């Protein structure tokens, strides 16, 4: 999977530097950060709904859409896959870091 995500990132990076007429990726970059963020939010919500509905095939499609739009965001913000990998490596080295969540008594 990592290889496919690296190819996706490289393709999106190329599309930003070499916009093609009729390219959806080019359209997103031309519209700017607000449009890219809106699409990330939409795809995230659609992923949640598909998963909640228990539809594996639809969830796979929506996760793919979300990953695509997140990669567009990464390119827009000059965040590399290596930046993400470094952060994930740091997190993997931590242990015993379960967050304590605030609980609310919903009966009062």
Secondary structure, DSSP 8 states (H G I E B T S, - for coil): -HHHHHHHHHHHHHHHHS--TT-HHHHHHHH-HHHHHHHHHHHHHHHHHHHHTT-HHHHHHHHHHHHHHHHHHHHHTT--HHHHHHHHHHHHT--S---------TT-
